[in-house]
Amino acid sequence: MQIPPIGTNPIAPVGGAASASAPAAGFGDTVGKALESVSAAENQADALAQRLAAGEDVGIHELMVATSKAQLSVEVLVQVRNKAVEAYQEIMRMQV
């Protein structure tokens, strides 16, 4: 994570000119980016495991960190999916 320089506002103003020019990312875009992030973490862990199996100079700690990161990413994604399904089911149970 990168820390913004002092004096800059990392939070976009609500209802200002910045929000009018840049469309807000939808739920689908956010989920798509999350899926890409999880996939990248898994690919990185797989690549490190293959390099270690091939005898390259890879620290076991690097592999363990990458594997744990990928596992946690998948677990968070599954929980978000579960909450989205629960919310959908709750909406479908509402009486109109």
C-alpha positions in Angstrom: 0.0 0.0 0.0 1.4 3.4 -0.9 1.0 6.3 1.4 0.0 9.6 -0.3 2.2 12.6 0.1 1.4 15.1 2.9 -1.2 17.7 1.8 -3.0 15.5 -0.6 -6.5 14.2 0.0 -6.9 10.5 -0.9 -10.6 10.7 -0.4 -12.6 12.0 -3.4 -15.2 14.7 -2.6 -18.8 13.6 -2.6 -20.9 15.2 -5.3 -18.1 17.3 -6.6 -16.6 17.7 -10.1 -14.4 14.7 -9.6 -17.4 12.4 -9.1 -19.2 13.7 -12.1 -16.3 13.1 -14.5 -15.4 9.6 -13.3 -18.1 7.0 -13.2 -18.3 5.0 -10.0 -17.3 1.4 -10.2 -20.2 -1.0 -9.9 -20.5 -4.1 -7.8 -19.7 -6.3 -10.9 -16.5 -4.3 -11.6 -15.5 -4.6 -8.0 -16.1 -8.4 -7.9 -14.2 -8.8 -11.2 -11.2 -6.9 -9.8 -11.3 -9.1 -6.7 -11.4 -12.3 -8.8 -8.4 -11.0 -10.8 -6.5 -10.3 -7.6 -7.3 -13.8 -6.2 -6.2 -15.4 -9.4 -3.0 -13.4 -9.5 -2.2 -14.5 -5.9 -2.8 -18.1 -6.8 -0.7 -17.9 -9.9 2.2 -16.3 -7.9 2.0 -19.1 -5.4 1.9 -21.8 -8.1 4.9 -20.2 -9.9 6.9 -20.1 -6.7 6.0 -23.8 -6.0 7.1 -24.8 -9.5 10.4 -22.8 -9.1 11.1 -24.5 -5.8 10.3 -28.0 -7.3 12.6 -27.2 -10.2 15.5 -26.6 -7.7 15.7 -22.8 -8.2 16.8 -20.6 -5.3 13.5 -19.8 -3.8 13.1 -19.3 0.0 10.6 -21.6 1.6 9.3 -18.6 3.5 8.4 -16.8 0.2 6.4 -19.8 -0.9 4.6 -20.1 2.5 3.7 -16.4 2.5 2.5 -16.5 -1.1 0.5 -19.7 -0.4 -1.1 -18.2 2.8 -1.9 -15.0 0.9 -3.7 -17.0 -1.9 -5.6 -19.1 0.7 -6.8 -16.1 2.6 -7.8 -14.4 -0.6 -9.9 -17.3 -1.6 -11.5 -17.5 1.9 -12.4 -13.8 1.8 -13.9 -14.2 -1.7 -16.0 -17.2 -0.6 -17.3 -15.2 2.4 -18.2 -12.2 0.2 -20.0 -14.6 -2.2 -21.9 -16.2 0.7 -23.0 -12.8 2.0 -24.1 -11.7 -1.5 -26.1 -14.9 -1.9 -27.7 -14.4 1.5 -28.6 -10.8 0.6 -30.1 -12.0 -2.7 -32.1 -14.6 -0.9 -33.3 -12.1 1.7 -34.5 -9.7 -1.1 -36.3 -12.6 -2.8 -38.2 -13.4 0.4 -39.5 -9.8 0.8 -43.1 -9.3 0.2 -44.0 -6.7 -2.4 
